[in-house]
């Protein structure tokens, strides 16, 4: 980060992708073991949240760029970014095909009813199991 006037975390920041620097977002790359922006004002950006998830789950030898980080996708264990020893463009095209954009789930009233019914069914089962725990063994296991 080069913009010391705008960022209070400038002194201690070594993040390769800075939300306040357009050049780093356009051309920069980020490896999962590298630092993530510490500026609290931008901490809630979706792509920074994705970085945090990837830092825990991604393979360390593969990199991600801003375009990939800002893409809404499912972060799975051992997920791979791009290989630094191969050409970027074909890899990135393939990466986006492998990691489709997540669809926003729309809950209709019918979906909500089914969810509520499922919860009530589970509660009933748990209550029945709780009643069995409180009963003496002689009543639970009748001959």
Buried (B, 14 or more C-beta within 10 A) or exposed (E): BEEEEEBEBBEEBEBBBBBBBEEBBEEBBBBBEBBBBBBEEBBEBEBBBBBEBBBEEBBEEBBBBBEBBEBEBEBEEEBBBBEEEEEBEEBBEEBBEEBEEEEEEEEEEEEEEEEEEEEEEEEEEEEEEEEEEEEEEEEEEEE
